[in-house]
Amino acid sequence: MSDIFSRIEHSRTADEVVQQIESLILEGVLRTGDRLPGERELARQFDVSRPILRDALKALEGRGLLTTKAGGGTHVADIIGQLFAKPVADLISMHRKAVTDYLEYRREIEGIAAEYAARRATPEDLALLDRIMARMDQADRTGDFDDEAEIDVEFHQAICECAHNILLLHTLRSCYRLLSEGVFQNRLLVFTVPGAREALLAQHRAIHAAVKAGDPAGARQAAMDHITYVERSMAEAERSGDWQRVSRLRLRQRSEAGDTEPARGRT
């Protein structure tokens, strides 16, 4: 984080420090929980006095953008999570239709994000995507389920960052927060569908390839096809799970009953 802050060139006021940190948060460079450098180092990077820096940090904390922990430094506050307050997240988790609407929303919005990413991704963006894809390939080879699920979310966040649209960035981050916090527990069912892990990896590669190739239409279609597959796989996994549940209950009931009733048509 040592090179993301710029020297204040002009009047060197607290307002200019505030504006720079605001911009870094808004653009997604500083993310929830990121720790700022210590006061001495931060004042050096901005090239302002420590009293000016303290005034700026106090103003940002007062507006809820930063939080200070005793002995733990200054961190970016959790402003993204506020888009879905806990009562709303709880409601979403309890209603099946919310899952359908969530995926419908993601399909359209992620399609747009991928399209913009293909148009706007910088070489640095593409380098980050390459690293994430390499980690995704490694997780697939090792079969680490938790890593696969975590990197899946990270990949989609990175595509959104490549789109360089502030509203897309923050609205989609709030959607991914619902995933990381387990609001949609049944999303993990997708990985239980035969062939799903291979299919998901291929879909992520297709999105990645289209963005790298600068193919907006291809990137948008690949992103939308991916969410459509996730939606269908979730439904299939849920049906299969329900079938298994009913089958187990039947077997248990008939075993306990001793299977005394003759089967229909048996002679």
N, C-alpha and C positions, 0 to 999 in steps of 0.2 A: 504493500500500500504506500510505500515511501515515495513513489513518483507520480501519484495521481493529483497531488495538490500543486497549484501554481503560485508563483510569487505575485503578490499584490503590487501592481505597477504604479498606481496613481496615488490617491489620497491615503491609502492604507487605513481604511476605517473598518469598524466592526461590520458595517453593512456589506462591504465587499466580500469579507470572509463568509458571512452568512449566505450571500448569493452563490458563492462558489460551492459551498457544501450542499446547499439546496439543490443545485443543478446536478451534482454527483449522485444524490439520492434519487432525484426525479428520473435521471437517465439510466438508473439501475447499476451504476458503477459501484456505489456503496449500497450494500444490501442489509436486510434485517440482521442484527446481531454483530455486524462488522465492528471491530474495535478501532477507534481512531488512534493515531500515534499519541504519545505523551505530550503534555502541554509544551515543554521546552522544544521538542522536536517539531511539533506542529507549528509553533510560532516561527521557528527557523525556516520551515518550508514556505510558509506564507510571507516571510520576511516582515512580520509585524511584531509589535511589542506584546508581551504576555498579558498586560491589562486589556488590550484591544481584543486579543484572542479570547480571553475569559468572557468579555461582554458578548462576543459572537456566540460562543458555546452556550452561555446562559440564555440568550434569546432563542436559540434553536431548541434547547431543552424545554423552555417555557411553551413553545408551540408544539411540543410532543414529537419532534423529529429526532431528538437525541435523548439518551438516558444515561445517567451517571450512577455507577455502582460503587459503593464504599470500598475502596481498595482495589476495585476492578477496572477502573478507567471509564472512558466515555464510549458508548456504543450507539449504533443506529437503532432507533426504536422500532418496534413491531407495528409499522403503520399499514403494511399490506394485509395482515390478518384482520384488520378492522373492516375490510370490505365485506367479509362474511363474519358477523358477530356470532358468538357461540350459540345463542338461541336460534339463529337462522341455520347455522351448520347442523344443529341437532335436529331441526325440522327436516332438513334435506336428507339426513341420514335415515330418517324413519319412514320416508315415503318413496315407494318404488318409482313413481312417475318422475320424481326429481332426478333419478339416475338417468332415465331416458332423456329428459330435457337437458341435463348436463352434457351428455354425449352429443346431442343434437347441436347444442351451442358450440361445443369444442370443435365439432367437425367443420362448421362454417368459419369460425374465428381462426382456427389453426390453419385452415386452407388459405385464408388471407395472409396470415403471418408468414407462412412458407413462401407464398408468392412474393411478398415484399422482401423476404430474406434473399430470395434468388436475385432480386433486382439490386439490393442494397448492401449485401454482405461485403465487408472489407477483407483484405488478406488476413488481418488479425482475427476477425470473426471465424474465417474458414479454418485457421490454424487451431482455434479452440474447438471447433466442431470435429476436426480430425482427431484431436486428443480424446474427446468424449467417445467417438466411434471406436477408437482403439481399445478403450476401457470396456466398452460394451461387448466387443469381440472377445476380450479376455474373460469377462464374466460369463459369456456364453460357453467358452471352452471349459471353464472350471465348474460350470453348473451351479454357481453361487446364486441362489434364488433371490436373496435379499439384495445383493449387489445389482442384479438385473433390474429389479423393481426400482431401486434408487436411481440408477443411471438412466432408466427410461424417462423419469421425470426431469432429470437434469438435461437430457437431450432436448426435450420439448421446450424447456426454459431457454436453452441456448438458441434454438431456432427463432424463438420470439425475440430474443435480444438482437439477433441479426436483422430483424425487420426494421429496427430503428424507428419505432413508433411508440411514444410514451404511454398512450392509453392501452394499446395492445399489450405492452409489457406488463403493466400493473394489473389489468383485469385478468390476464391469463395466469400471472403469478398467483393471484388469489384463488384461481381455479385449481392450480397445482397444489396449493396449500391444503385444499380439502383432501387431495390424494395422500399427501405426506402425513397428514394427521389422522388418516384412517377413517374418514367420513364414509368413503365408499369401500367398505371391507371386501365386497364381492368383486372388486376389480381384480383381485388376486386369483379369482377363479379362472380367469383367462389362461393363466399359465398351466392349468390342469387339462386343458383341451388338447387332445393328441395333435402333435405337429405345430402347436401354437408358438412355442419358443422359436422355432426355426422361421415361422411365418412373420413373427413380430420383428425379428432381427432383419429379415429381408426387406420389410417395409421401412424400417429406420434407415437402412442402407439406400433405399430408393429415394427417400426424402433428402438425405445427405447428398447423394449424387446429383440430384436435380438442382439443389441450391448451389453446389460447387460449379455446376455447368452453366449457371446463370439462366436456367430454364424456368421462368415464372409459372407458366401453365402446367408444366410437368410437376413442379414442386407442389403447387396447389392441389392437383389431382392426387398425388402420392400421399399427401397429408390427410386428405378427406377419405381416401380409400383405407388408410390405416385406422381411422376412428370408426369407420363402418365395420371393419373386421373386428375391432375390439367390441363393438356393440353386439354383433352377431355371436361372437364367441362367449361373451358373458351370458347371453340368453341360453346358448347351448349348454354351457357349464351348469347353469342354474337348473335347467330341465333335467340334465343327467343326474345332478345331485339329488333332485327331488325323486327321480325314479329309484335311485339307490336307497334313499331313505324309506320309501314305500316298500321296496323289496325286502329290506332288512326287517321291517315291522311284520310283513307277512310271514317271513321265515320264522321269526321269533314266536309269533302267535301260534303258528301251526305246530312248531316244535313243542311248545308248552301244552298244546291241546293233544299232543300225541298223534296228530294227523289221523284221528279215528274215523273221520267221515270219508266214505268211499268217493273217489273222484267220479264226476259225472261221466257216464258212458262206460265205466269200467265194469267188466263182467267177471 
